[in-house]
């Protein structure tokens, strides 16, 4: 593969890769779930970044329910144990830092921890949000409102949030 001038592969260059190499380059865009890149590869080749994003979204949204649940469960809690231990992926750490989740007040942190615990207990996976779209206040309010939803509604919302996160990560990785 010939690297683009900014060292990110182009969509055309990605189209020359076999499934294994494609997953090696883009497997990290879906948190601890390289199967998403493998499934997206099968939908290519892609002519544009928009098509690539759509391929990843389709791989997520048409996966068997057990794979979708595994993908949701692979996400870290927001400002949770993994963040405290410095064990987030580079992508998650950067996103949480950008959203100021590493600089919460004591009150905000207490609310987010309570939200994380209630959410995981109710739905069986962590509260997932494309944090780049939120302030701390809006994130907390939206998370608390989501607790009132049905499991099915919330699974669908969480998967939609994952597709947004993946799309943003792809835009950072692909020229």
C-alpha positions, 0 to 999 in steps of 0.5 A: 500500500502506498501511503497518502502524503499525510500518511493516512491511507486513501479510500482507494488504497484501502480497496487494494487490501485483503480482509486481514490487512484492511482489519489491521488498518481499521480494526480499531475504529470499533472499540475492541471489535475488529470483526466490524472492519472484517465485515465492512471489508466484505461490503467494499471496495468503497469509492468514497469516505461516505461509502466506507462509513456506510459500509461500517454502519451496515456491518454494525447494524446488520450484525447478529444481535449477540455480536451487536451486544458484544460490541456495546459491551466492549465500550468503556464507561465514560470516566469509568474504571478504565479511564481511572486506570489509564486503560482506555484505547487511544481513541477513547482517551482522546474523545473523553479528554476532548469532552472534558470527562477527565476534568469533571467536578466532584459533583459531575463525576458523582452523577456520571458514576451513578448514571453509569451504574444505573445504566449498566444495571438496566441495559446490560451494557455501558452508557455509550454516547458520541461525546464529541457532540455533547457538553458535560451537562448535556451528556448527563441530562441525555444519559439520565433521560435515556434510562427511561427507554425500553431495552430495545430503544436503548440498544438501537440508540447505543448502536447509532451512537457507535456508528457515529463514533466509528464514522468520526474515527474513520475520518481521522484515519482515512485520507 
